[in-house]
Amino acid sequence: MLHMAENGLTFLMLLLPFTIDTMSNVAMVGDDFQLPCNISGEHRDDTIILIIWFRNDSVKPIYTVDARSSDLDHAIHSVDSSIVSRVRFILNFPISYLEIKSVVPEDEAEYRCRIDYRISRTIYQSTSLHVRVPMKKLIIKGGSNNVIDETVGPLEEGSPIDLVCEVSEGNPPPRVTWWRGSQLIDDSYSLVPASFIPSSPTSSGSPISSSLKEIVQNTITIVPRRDDMISFLTCQASNSNETSSMLEKTIQIDVNLKPNKVHILNKPENVRANKLLELVCQTSGSKPIGSIRWYKGDQTLQLTNENISEDGYLTTSFLSFIPSMEDDSRELICSALNPKIPSFILNDSMILNVHYIPVLSLVLGANTQRYGILEESDVLFECNVKANPMVDDLGWKLNGKPLMANKSGNVLVRNDSVLIKNVQKQNEGRYECWATNVAGKGESEPIDLNVQYAPVCVPRGNQKIYAAAIGEQIKVSCDIDANPGDVKFHWILKSIGSKNTQTSSTESSQSSESLKLKDFTEEGFSSILNFVPKKLSDYGELLCWAVNSAGSQREPCRYIIASAEKPGLPENCTVANITMDSFTVSCQPGYNGGLPSSYSLELYQDDGENSIQYNQSAEDYPFFVLKSLASGNAYIIKVYTVNAKGRSDDYILRASTQFQALWHADIIEDDTVPPTLAGLIAILGTFILIGCLAVHRLRKRSEHIKNSDQKMKMRISNGRQTVSGNGEEFYNLDDFKSEMQYDSMKNFCVNHVNLCDLNDDYFTTQNNINMVKNGEDRPHGIDNFNSLLDRDRSFDDNDTLKEINHTQNLINTTRVCDCCPDSTYF
């Protein structure tokens, strides 16, 4: 509605305004831009009274041209203070303009131009202004929001990374895209709120306003691959069709590559323990250059050396180490890695098959105690074997010598175990087990088997005889062997005529309580009894027992106590080996009186004056060699025994040396054998004879010694006589004498067995010689030969006498050995 007064008349006019839309306008930020407004009216004669500019829906004018009180040329112009310095109105017909200087983004709006006429209705003209803001900056950001200039990376192969292309201050919002070369890979961008930034300042330099700005982003996620190495990515931004306003940035991708190959060269099937092992491992495909590490299980091996090829593509590592048996079945690993990608490791491995010599541990069985093994208990040894490859042989040693199952069956060898049943002292020693495989031979640490056993006599089964006169003190030593050595002794006397009951320590201590002896000392494994026989019943047998923690002695040590007296004369004395200046005399020992004895010989010339020619003594046995005698002389020989109690009667015999003429006579008739041939035959025969004699002597000596102890035991055993059917026995002193004589005979014959052997051989050789050239047969037996000798003493035939003398010597020498136990020389 318009209220008007004209020519004094007032009236109301109702005019309906209308709006005229115009095209949109685009202005570049910073440029000057004129918004058009058509001011021509419907009537040519009509005048404009008011022009008003509005922005958007605001009712507040931003610019006013008021001509209501004047003509249009002299109208009043009013401008909003916020833009007063940047706008002006240009009045033209038919189009006027609102000029905006230095357009800013905030100038973008819809503008309305209102024209009021005096006659015509009001007209609204609408026009829009779009302010195009050029893109100010394009940046690319990587991880941790870092700005990427030219190259991204180096990136880890296979590790995803976000790349952000960001464009700011573009209006309209730019279109942001990613390209790989000419290939579009992503065009999904978005507006992201940014911080408040000040708008363009006013002429006074103060900001006009602040507004929320937005940026445009395009984010892509890439997973670097080996093919992405040295590739390029481009980000493009555009908010118009003008290519000149396009922004773009290209970056290069740098990738750290993981090793893609690793290989241990020439893996051995097996290795030897304690022998240097050298291996080679190679890796490739890594950027930067890869490195190699060696592991044995979880243990890092340091003895390595690396070599890098000239092109930097191949890394070779050399490993040297000495495997041990503990390394068997362990995994040996070659690890390739890129130092820039520590999280990735590429491995090649092998299982070590270490060959080593068997390692053995010898243990006692679970039921066998380590110490205090008692005699007659069972002992089990077990050999635990650890070997690669498996053992091909296993055995046992005792004291360094092979251990086999024995014939008695108490030692059972079963491959990796040894069972000793009813263990005895003789089973003591150092036990070891051994095993072999292709790597060699291994031995266990030894175990010393120490068997605890009750005391036994030393030596076992030897019965010693002591002789003493009544009232004479003797010291009887009892020696035993025992383990452990905590031994205690006790002595018992079994007198002549006492019952010889079963001689166990228990029964003796019960049945012979009154005969226990106390005057003895103990030192280690020996006890010495001070014993004085005071009456005839004190002679008999002393029994010595010992006891230790392993038990009591089963069989006592036995000692015979005999009365001491003058010795008896020697027996069966003979003369042998008669030559022109020597002969030998041998006897069998008589009773020694219960004391150590010696033997003496006195030689007298049988010339009526009986002057002594020779005096000789023998300690062990009555055997005498008489030399440097006159030829053809007759002699009287006296032999007697001497001990501490006196000397025996004389044993008297006669002998004569041979005549010198007979001794040197030649008994071999001259023959036609050439001297040279005879010499060769003699030498050859000598060697053959020596060999035969040596072999024969060794055989005889071995048999002789072997059987001597058995004969002794038989003789001593014969000295006891059973007088009742209940097994009771008594002792005979005469038997003690024969036993003591036997000891002397045994000692001599063992010492002189060579003489017996040689004479036996010589006698056998001479058996084929006729002793009497007149046709007499060789006599069988010594007595027959002596009668023949007496009958032939008047012979004048020197040859016959020489044959008789040689044979006589052999027979007399053989008599020396007739005394020996087990003699084969009868």
C-alpha positions in Angstrom: 0.0 0.0 0.0 1.2 3.5 -0.9 -0.1 6.6 0.7 0.4 9.6 -1.6 -0.7 13.3 -1.6 -0.8 15.2 -4.8 -2.4 18.7 -5.5 -3.7 18.8 -2.0 -5.5 15.5 -2.6 -4.8 12.5 -0.5 -5.6 9.0 -1.8 -4.5 5.4 -1.3 -3.2 3.2 -4.1 -2.8 -0.6 -3.7 0.1 -1.8 -5.9 1.2 -5.5 -6.0 5.0 -5.8 -6.3 6.6 -8.5 -8.5 10.0 -10.2 -8.7 12.2 -10.6 -11.6 14.8 -13.3 -11.4 18.1 -12.9 -13.2 20.9 -15.3 -14.0 23.5 -16.3 -11.5 26.8 -14.5 -11.4 30.2 -15.8 -10.7 33.0 -13.7 -9.4 36.5 -14.6 -8.6 37.6 -13.7 -5.1 39.6 -10.5 -5.1 38.0 -9.2 -8.3 35.6 -6.3 -8.6 32.1 -7.4 -9.6 28.9 -5.4 -10.6 25.5 -6.8 -9.8 23.0 -5.6 -12.4 19.6 -4.1 -11.7 17.1 -3.1 -14.5 15.5 0.2 -13.3 13.3 0.8 -16.3 9.6 1.0 -15.3 6.4 0.0 -17.0 5.5 3.6 -17.9 7.9 5.8 -19.7 6.8 9.0 -17.8 7.1 7.3 -14.5 10.0 8.2 -12.1 12.0 6.2 -9.6 11.7 7.4 -6.1 13.6 4.6 -4.2 16.2 1.9 -5.0 17.1 -0.6 -2.2 19.6 -3.6 -2.2 19.1 -6.5 0.2 21.3 -9.7 0.7 19.8 -13.0 1.2 16.7 -12.8 3.4 17.8 -9.9 5.4 15.3 -7.0 5.7 18.1 -4.6 6.5 19.3 -2.9 3.3 22.9 -3.0 2.4 22.6 -0.1 0.0 19.8 2.6 -0.5 19.2 5.3 -3.2 16.5 7.6 -1.8 15.0 10.1 -4.4 11.7 10.7 -2.8 12.5 14.3 -2.0 14.6 15.0 -5.0 15.3 13.8 -8.5 17.2 10.6 -9.0 20.5 12.3 -9.8 20.4 14.1 -6.5 19.1 11.2 -4.5 20.5 10.3 -1.1 22.8 7.1 -1.0 23.0 5.1 2.2 25.5 2.1 2.6 25.7 -0.6 5.3 28.7 0.2 7.4 30.1 -3.4 6.9 30.7 -2.9 3.2 30.8 0.8 2.9 34.3 0.9 1.6 33.8 -1.8 -1.0 30.5 -1.0 -2.7 29.0 1.7 -4.8 25.9 2.2 -6.9 26.3 3.0 -10.6 23.2 4.7 -12.0 22.6 4.0 -15.6 19.5 3.5 -17.8 18.1 1.1 -18.3 20.6 -1.0 -16.2 22.2 0.2 -13.0 24.8 -1.7 -11.0 25.8 -2.4 -7.5 29.6 -2.7 -7.7 31.4 -4.8 -5.1 35.2 -4.2 -5.0 37.6 -6.9 -4.0 35.1 -9.7 -3.7 35.6 -11.9 -0.7 34.1 -15.3 -0.1 31.6 -13.8 2.3 30.2 -11.8 -0.5 28.6 -14.9 -2.0 24.9 -14.5 -1.5 21.6 -13.9 -3.2 21.1 -10.2 -3.7 17.7 -8.4 -4.3 17.2 -5.1 -5.9 13.9 -3.2 -5.0 12.8 -0.4 -7.3 9.9 1.9 -6.1 8.1 4.1 -8.7 5.8 6.9 -8.3 3.1 5.5 -10.5 4.1 1.9 -11.3 4.2 -0.9 -8.9 7.4 -1.9 -7.0 9.7 -4.3 -8.8 12.1 -6.8 -7.1 15.0 -8.1 -9.1 16.9 -11.1 -7.7 20.4 -12.1 -8.7 22.9 -14.5 -7.1 26.6 -14.0 -6.7 28.9 -17.0 -6.5 32.3 -16.2 -5.3 34.9 -18.6 -6.8 37.8 -19.1 -4.4 40.8 -20.6 -6.0 42.5 -23.6 -4.3 45.2 -22.3 -2.2 47.3 -25.3 -1.4 47.5 -29.1 -2.0 49.5 -31.2 0.4 49.9 -34.9 0.9 50.3 -36.4 4.4 51.5 -39.8 5.5 51.7 -41.6 8.7 51.8 -39.5 11.9 50.3 -36.6 9.8 53.7 -35.9 8.3 53.7 -33.9 5.1 55.2 -35.7 2.2 57.3 -33.7 -0.1 58.7 -35.9 -2.9 59.0 -39.4 -1.6 57.0 -41.5 0.8 58.9 -44.1 2.8 60.7 -46.2 2.9 57.6 -48.1 3.7 57.5 -51.6 5.1 56.5 -54.2 2.5 53.1 -55.5 3.4 52.5 -52.9 6.1 49.4 -50.7 5.3 49.7 -46.9 5.3 47.2 -44.1 4.8 48.0 -41.3 2.3 45.9 -38.1 2.7 45.6 -35.6 -0.1 44.3 -32.4 1.4 43.2 -29.2 -0.5 42.3 -26.0 1.4 40.4 -22.7 0.5 38.7 -23.8 -2.7 35.2 -22.6 -3.6 33.4 -24.4 -4.9 34.9 -27.4 -3.1 37.5 -29.0 -5.3 37.3 -32.5 -6.7 40.3 -34.4 -5.3 41.5 -37.7 -7.0 44.4 -40.1 -6.8 46.1 -41.5 -9.9 48.8 -44.1 -10.6 50.2 -42.8 -13.8 47.1 -42.4 -16.1 45.0 -44.8 -14.0 42.5 -43.3 -11.6 42.6 -45.3 -8.4 40.4 -43.2 -6.1 38.0 -40.3 -6.5 36.2 -40.4 -3.1 36.9 -37.1 -1.4 35.1 -35.4 1.5 34.8 -32.1 3.2 36.4 -31.9 6.6 35.8 -29.1 9.0 38.8 -26.9 9.6 39.6 -24.3 12.2 38.3 -20.8 12.2 40.4 -18.5 10.0 40.1 -14.7 9.8 38.4 -13.3 6.7 39.9 -10.7 4.6 40.7 -7.6 6.6 38.9 -4.3 6.1 40.6 -1.2 4.9 41.5 -0.4 8.4 43.2 -3.8 8.7 40.7 -5.3 11.1 38.9 -8.5 10.2 35.4 -8.2 8.9 34.2 -11.6 10.3 35.2 -15.1 11.0 33.6 -18.2 9.6 34.1 -21.9 9.7 36.3 -23.1 6.9 36.4 -26.6 5.4 39.0 -28.5 3.6 38.7 -31.3 1.1 40.5 -34.6 1.7 41.0 -37.8 -0.2 42.5 -40.6 1.8 43.7 -43.8 0.3 45.2 -46.9 2.1 48.0 -48.7 0.3 49.7 -51.9 1.1 53.2 -51.6 -0.3 54.2 -54.6 -2.5 57.4 -55.5 -4.2 55.9 -54.1 -7.4 55.4 -50.7 -5.8 59.1 -50.2 -5.4 60.0 -46.9 -7.2 56.5 -46.3 -8.4 54.6 -42.9 -8.4 51.3 -41.7 -7.1 49.6 -38.3 -8.1 46.9 -36.3 -6.3 44.9 -33.9 -8.5 42.5 -31.2 -7.3 40.2 -29.0 -9.5 37.1 -26.8 -8.7 36.5 -25.6 -12.3 36.8 -26.7 -15.8 39.8 -24.6 -16.3 42.9 -26.7 -16.3 45.0 -23.7 -15.4 43.4 -23.7 -12.0 44.1 -27.4 -11.4 46.5 -28.4 -8.5 48.4 -31.7 -8.5 51.3 -33.3 -6.6 53.2 -36.5 -7.5 55.1 -38.5 -4.9 57.5 -41.5 -5.3 57.0 -44.7 -3.2 60.1 -46.1 -1.6 59.6 -49.6 -0.1 61.8 -51.6 2.3 61.6 -55.2 1.0 61.5 -58.3 3.0 63.9 -61.2 2.1 62.1 -63.6 0.0 64.6 -66.4 -0.2 66.8 -68.1 2.4 68.5 -71.5 2.0 71.1 -73.6 3.9 73.3 -75.1 1.2 74.3 -78.7 1.2 72.7 -79.8 4.4 74.6 -82.8 5.8 72.6 -85.9 6.8 74.7 -86.3 10.0 77.6 -84.6 11.7 80.2 -85.8 14.1 80.4 -84.6 17.7 83.5 -82.6 18.7 84.4 -82.1 15.0 84.3 -78.7 13.2 81.1 -78.2 11.2 81.0 -75.6 8.4 77.8 -74.5 6.8 76.7 -71.9 4.3 73.4 -70.0 4.1 72.3 -67.5 1.5 69.5 -65.0 1.3 68.2 -62.6 -1.3 65.3 -60.2 -2.1 65.9 -57.8 0.8 66.1 -54.0 0.6 68.2 -52.7 2.1 70.7 -55.5 2.1 69.6 -58.4 4.3 71.5 -60.0 7.1 71.7 -63.5 8.4 71.6 -64.9 11.9 72.2 -68.4 13.1 70.4 -70.1 16.0 70.8 -73.5 17.6 67.5 -73.9 19.3 67.1 -70.6 21.1 70.8 -70.0 21.4 72.4 -67.4 19.0 75.6 -68.6 17.3 78.3 -66.0 17.0 81.0 -67.7 14.9 79.8 -66.4 11.6 81.1 -64.4 8.7 79.0 -62.6 6.0 79.7 -61.8 2.4 77.6 -59.5 0.2 77.5 -59.8 -3.6 78.6 -56.8 -5.7 75.1 -56.0 -6.8 73.9 -56.1 -3.2 71.3 -58.7 -4.0 72.8 -61.8 -2.4 74.0 -62.2 1.2 76.0 -65.3 2.1 76.8 -66.3 5.7 79.4 -68.9 6.8 79.0 -70.7 10.1 81.7 -72.6 11.9 81.0 -74.4 15.1 81.8 -77.7 16.9 78.6 -79.6 17.7 78.4 -81.7 20.9 76.3 -84.7 21.8 73.8 -82.4 23.5 73.1 -80.8 20.1 71.7 -84.1 18.7 68.1 -83.6 17.5 68.3 -79.8 18.1 67.2 -77.5 15.3 69.8 -75.4 13.5 68.2 -72.3 12.1 69.4 -69.8 9.5 67.3 -66.6 9.8 67.3 -63.9 7.1 66.0 -60.5 8.0 65.9 -56.9 6.9 67.2 -54.7 9.7 64.6 -52.1 8.8 61.8 -54.7 9.2 62.8 -56.5 12.4 59.3 -57.9 12.8 59.7 -60.2 9.7 62.2 -63.1 9.7 62.5 -65.8 7.0 64.0 -69.1 8.2 65.5 -72.2 6.8 66.4 -75.0 9.2 67.8 -78.4 9.7 67.7 -81.0 12.5 71.1 -81.8 13.7 71.8 -85.6 13.6 74.9 -85.7 15.7 76.9 -88.9 15.8 78.8 -89.4 19.0 80.6 -92.2 20.7 78.4 -94.0 23.3 78.1 -92.3 26.6 77.6 -94.9 29.3 76.8 -94.6 33.0 77.2 -97.6 35.2 74.8 -97.8 38.1 73.8 -100.4 40.7 70.3 -101.8 40.4 67.5 -100.3 42.4 67.6 -103.1 45.0 71.4 -103.0 45.3 72.8 -100.7 47.9 75.8 -98.6 47.0 77.8 -99.4 50.1 77.9 -102.2 52.6 77.4 -105.1 50.1 77.4 -108.3 52.1 78.9 -111.5 50.9 76.4 -114.0 49.4 74.0 -111.2 48.5 73.0 -110.5 44.9 74.5 -107.5 43.0 73.0 -106.0 39.8 75.0 -103.7 37.6 73.1 -101.8 34.9 74.8 -100.0 32.0 72.8 -97.0 30.8 73.7 -96.2 27.2 73.2 -93.0 25.3 74.4 -93.1 21.7 73.7 -92.0 18.2 73.6 -94.0 16.1 72.7 -97.1 18.2 75.5 -99.2 19.6 76.5 -102.3 17.6 78.4 -104.0 20.5 78.3 -103.8 24.3 80.5 -105.5 26.8 81.9 -105.5 30.3 85.3 -105.4 32.0 86.5 -106.4 35.4 89.8 -104.9 36.5 90.5 -104.0 32.9 89.9 -107.5 31.5 86.9 -108.8 29.6 84.1 -110.0 32.0 82.3 -113.2 30.9 79.7 -115.3 32.5 81.5 -117.9 34.6 81.0 -121.6 34.7 79.6 -121.7 38.2 76.7 -119.6 37.0 76.8 -116.9 39.7 77.9 -114.2 37.2 75.2 -113.7 34.5 76.1 -111.2 31.7 73.0 -110.0 29.9 73.9 -107.4 27.4 73.4 -104.1 29.3 73.3 -105.7 32.8 75.4 -108.0 35.0 73.9 -110.0 37.8 76.2 -111.5 40.4 74.4 -114.1 42.5 75.8 -115.0 45.9 78.6 -112.4 45.5 81.9 -113.5 47.0 85.2 -111.8 47.8 86.7 -112.9 44.5 84.0 -110.9 42.7 85.5 -107.7 44.1 87.1 -105.3 41.6 86.5 -102.4 39.3 83.6 -103.0 37.0 83.1 -101.1 33.7 80.9 -101.4 30.7 81.8 -100.3 27.2 79.9 -99.9 23.9 80.8 -99.2 20.3 79.1 -97.6 17.3 80.3 -96.1 14.1 81.5 -93.0 16.0 83.8 -95.0 18.2 84.1 -96.7 21.6 82.8 -95.3 24.9 83.5 -96.5 28.4 81.6 -95.9 31.6 83.1 -94.6 34.8 84.1 -97.6 36.9 82.4 -98.8 40.0 84.5 -100.5 42.6 82.7 -103.4 44.1 83.6 -103.7 47.7 82.2 -106.9 49.2 81.9 -107.1 53.0 82.6 -110.6 54.2 83.2 -112.4 57.5 86.9 -113.2 58.4 88.7 -116.1 56.7 92.2 -117.5 57.4 95.2 -116.3 55.4 96.3 -118.4 53.7 93.2 -120.5 53.6 93.4 -124.2 54.5 97.0 -124.1 55.7 97.6 -125.8 59.0 100.8 -124.7 60.7 102.6 -126.8 63.3 104.3 -125.3 66.3 106.6 -127.3 68.6 107.3 -126.4 72.2 108.5 -128.1 75.3 106.4 -128.0 78.5 106.9 -124.6 80.1 108.2 -123.1 76.9 106.4 -120.0 75.6 105.6 -119.7 72.0 103.9 -117.0 70.0 101.2 -118.2 67.6 100.2 -115.7 64.9 96.6 -115.8 63.5 96.3 -113.9 60.2 92.9 -113.3 58.7 91.3 -111.4 55.8 88.1 -109.6 56.4 86.0 -106.6 55.2 85.3 -104.4 57.0 88.3 -104.5 59.3 86.5 -104.1 62.6 87.6 -107.6 63.7 87.7 -109.2 67.1 89.5 -112.4 67.9 89.1 -115.3 70.3 91.2 -118.5 70.8 90.3 -122.0 71.8 92.5 -124.9 72.7 91.4 -128.4 71.6 93.7 -130.7 73.6 94.8 -134.2 72.7 91.9 -136.6 73.4 89.2 -133.9 73.4 86.3 -134.5 71.1 86.7 -132.9 67.7 83.1 -131.6 67.3 82.0 -129.5 64.3 84.3 -126.5 64.5 82.0 -123.6 64.1 82.4 -120.6 66.3 79.0 -121.0 67.9 79.4 -124.6 68.9 83.0 -124.1 70.1 82.1 -121.2 72.3 79.3 -123.4 73.8 81.1 -126.8 74.2 84.6 -125.6 75.0 84.0 -122.6 77.2 86.6 -123.8 79.7 89.3 -123.9 77.0 89.0 -120.3 75.8 92.4 -118.5 75.8 92.8 -114.9 76.7 96.5 -114.1 76.6 96.6 -112.7 73.1 96.9 -109.3 71.4 95.1 -107.9 68.4 96.5 -105.6 65.7 94.5 -105.1 62.5 94.0 -108.4 60.8 96.4 -110.3 63.1 96.2 -111.7 66.6 99.2 -113.1 68.4 98.6 -115.7 71.2 101.2 -116.1 73.9 100.9 -119.9 74.7 102.8 -122.0 77.3 102.0 -125.7 77.4 102.1 -126.7 81.0 101.1 -130.3 80.8 100.7 -133.0 78.2 97.0 -132.2 77.7 98.0 -128.7 76.6 99.2 -130.2 73.3 96.7 -130.4 70.6 95.1 -127.9 68.2 94.6 -124.2 68.6 91.6 -122.7 66.9 91.5 -119.0 66.1 88.2 -117.2 65.2 87.5 -113.6 64.3 84.3 -111.7 63.9 83.4 -108.4 62.2 80.2 -106.5 61.4 79.7 -108.7 58.3 79.6 -111.9 60.4 81.6 -114.5 62.2 84.3 -116.6 60.8 82.9 -120.0 59.5 86.0 -122.1 59.7 88.7 -121.4 62.3 92.4 -121.0 61.6 94.1 -124.2 62.9 97.5 -124.5 64.5 98.9 -127.8 65.8 100.9 -127.6 69.0 103.4 -130.5 69.3 106.0 -131.3 72.0 109.6 -130.2 71.1 112.5 -132.8 71.4 115.6 -134.0 69.8 115.2 -134.8 66.1 115.2 -138.3 64.7 118.0 -139.5 62.3 117.6 -139.1 58.5 116.2 -142.0 56.5 117.0 -143.9 53.3 120.3 -142.2 52.7 122.0 -143.1 49.4 125.1 -142.2 47.4 124.9 -141.2 43.8 126.7 -139.4 40.9 130.0 -141.1 41.8 133.0 -139.8 39.8 136.7 -140.1 40.4 136.6 -137.0 42.6 133.0 -136.4 43.7 129.6 -137.9 44.6 126.3 -136.8 46.1 124.5 -138.0 49.2 120.8 -137.7 49.7 118.4 -138.7 52.5 114.8 -138.5 53.4 114.2 -136.2 56.4 113.4 -137.8 59.7 111.3 -136.4 62.5 112.5 -132.9 63.3 111.5 -133.0 66.9 108.8 -130.4 66.4 111.4 -127.6 65.8 113.1 -126.1 62.8 116.0 -128.4 61.9 119.1 -128.6 59.7 121.2 -131.4 58.4 124.9 -132.1 58.6 127.3 -134.5 56.9 130.7 -135.6 58.1 133.0 -137.5 55.6 135.8 -139.7 57.0 138.5 -141.6 54.9 138.0 -145.3 55.4 141.7 -146.0 56.0 141.6 -147.3 59.6 142.4 -143.9 61.1 139.0 -142.5 60.1 140.3 -138.9 59.7 137.6 -136.4 58.9 137.8 -135.1 55.3 134.7 -133.1 54.8 132.0 -131.3 56.9 128.9 -129.9 55.2 125.4 -128.6 56.3 122.1 -128.2 54.6 119.1 -126.2 55.8 116.1 -127.3 53.7 116.8 -130.9 52.9 119.5 -133.5 53.5 121.2 -133.4 50.1 125.0 -132.9 49.8 127.4 -132.6 47.0 131.0 -133.7 47.9 133.8 -132.5 45.5 137.5 -132.4 45.2 137.9 -136.0 46.6 140.8 -138.3 45.9 140.1 -140.9 43.2 139.8 -144.5 44.1 139.4 -143.8 47.9 136.9 -145.3 50.2 135.0 -143.1 52.6 132.7 -143.4 55.7 129.8 -141.0 55.6 127.8 -139.8 58.7 124.6 -137.9 58.3 122.5 -136.5 61.2 119.8 -134.0 62.0 120.2 -130.9 64.3 117.6 -128.8 66.1 117.5 -126.5 69.1 117.1 -129.5 71.4 120.2 -131.4 70.1 121.3 -133.7 67.4 120.1 -137.1 66.2 122.0 -140.3 66.0 124.3 -140.8 62.9 123.1 -142.4 59.7 126.3 -144.2 58.5 127.0 -145.4 54.9 130.1 -146.0 52.8 131.2 -144.9 49.3 134.2 -144.9 47.1 135.3 -142.6 44.3 136.2 -144.1 40.9 139.7 -145.0 39.8 141.2 -142.4 37.4 142.2 -145.0 34.8 138.6 -146.2 34.5 137.3 -142.7 34.2 139.5 -141.7 31.3 139.2 -145.0 29.4 137.7 -144.7 25.9 134.5 -146.7 25.7 133.8 -145.8 22.0 135.7 -147.9 19.5 137.2 -146.1 16.5 134.8 -145.9 13.6 135.2 -144.7 10.1 132.9 -141.7 10.4 134.6 -138.7 8.9 135.5 -136.0 11.6 133.6 -133.2 9.8 130.4 -135.3 9.4 130.7 -136.4 13.0 130.9 -132.8 14.2 127.8 -131.8 12.3 125.9 -134.8 13.6 127.0 -133.9 17.2 125.9 -130.3 16.9 122.6 -131.2 15.4 122.0 -133.9 18.0 122.9 -131.4 20.8 120.3 -128.9 19.6 117.6 -131.6 19.3 118.4 -133.0 22.8 118.3 -129.6 24.4 114.9 -128.9 22.9 113.5 -132.2 24.0 114.9 -131.9 27.5 113.5 -128.4 27.9 110.0 -129.3 26.9 110.0 -132.5 29.0 111.3 -130.6 32.0 108.6 -127.9 31.9 105.9 -130.6 31.6 107.3 -132.6 34.5 107.8 -129.5 36.7 104.2 -128.3 36.1 102.7 -131.7 37.0 105.1 -132.1 39.9 104.1 -128.8 41.6 100.4 -129.1 40.8 100.0 -132.4 42.6 102.3 -131.7 45.6 99.7 -129.8 47.7 97.1 -132.6 47.0 99.5 -135.3 48.3 100.3 -133.2 51.3 96.6 -132.9 52.2 96.2 -136.6 51.8 99.1 -137.3 54.1 97.9 -134.9 56.7 94.4 -136.3 56.4 95.8 -139.8 57.0 97.2 -138.6 60.3 93.7 -138.6 61.9 92.0 -141.9 62.8 88.3 -142.4 63.3 87.6 -144.5 66.4 83.8 -144.5 66.5 80.9 -144.5 64.1 79.7 -141.1 65.2 82.5 -139.2 63.4 84.5 -138.3 66.5 88.3 -138.2 66.1 91.4 -137.9 68.2 95.0 -136.8 67.3 98.1 -139.0 67.3 101.4 -137.3 67.9 103.3 -139.7 65.6 101.2 -138.5 62.8 102.3 -134.9 63.6 105.9 -136.1 63.0 105.2 -137.5 59.6 103.5 -134.2 58.7 106.5 -132.2 59.7 108.8 -134.4 57.7 106.6 -133.9 54.7 107.1 -130.1 54.9 110.9 -130.5 54.5 110.7 -133.0 51.7 108.3 -130.8 49.8 110.5 -127.7 50.0 113.7 -129.5 48.8 112.1 -131.4 46.0 110.5 -128.2 44.6 113.8 -126.4 44.7 115.7 -129.4 43.1 113.1 -130.6 40.6 115.4 -129.7 37.7 117.9 -132.2 38.9 115.3 -135.0 39.0 114.0 -134.1 35.5 117.4 -134.1 33.9 118.5 -137.4 35.4 115.2 -139.0 34.5 115.7 -137.9 30.9 119.3 -139.1 30.9 118.3 -142.4 32.4 115.6 -142.9 29.8 118.2 -142.2 27.1 120.6 -144.7 28.5 118.1 -147.5 28.7 119.0 -148.7 25.3 122.7 -149.2 26.1 123.8 -152.7 27.1 125.4 -152.3 30.5 127.4 -155.5 30.3 129.1 -156.4 27.1 129.2 -160.1 27.9 125.5 -160.4 27.1 123.9 -159.9 30.5 120.4 -158.3 30.3 119.8 -154.9 31.9 118.5 -155.6 35.4 115.0 -154.3 36.3 115.1 -152.6 39.7 117.8 -151.2 41.9 118.3 -154.2 44.2 118.9 -156.5 41.3 121.3 -154.1 39.8 123.3 -153.7 43.1 123.7 -157.5 43.3 124.9 -157.5 39.7 127.3 -154.7 40.5 128.8 -156.6 43.5 129.2 -159.7 41.4 131.1 -157.8 38.6 133.5 -155.8 40.7 136.3 -158.3 39.8 135.9 -157.6 36.1 139.0 -156.5 34.3 137.1 -155.3 31.2 137.4 -151.5 31.5 134.6 -151.0 29.0 132.2 -153.1 31.0 133.1 -151.3 34.2 132.6 -147.9 32.7 129.1 -149.0 31.5 128.3 -150.2 35.0 129.6 -147.0 36.6 127.5 -144.7 34.3 124.4 -146.7 35.0 125.1 -146.8 38.8 125.4 -142.9 38.7 122.0 -142.6 37.0 120.3 -144.9 39.5 121.8 -143.3 42.5 120.8 -139.8 41.2 117.3 -141.0 40.6 117.1 -142.0 44.2 117.4 -138.4 45.2 113.9 -137.8 43.7 112.4 -140.9 45.2 111.8 -138.9 48.3 109.6 -136.3 46.5 105.8 -136.4 46.7 104.3 -137.2 43.4 107.7 -138.5 42.2 107.6 -140.2 38.8 111.2 -141.3 39.1 110.8 -144.8 40.8 
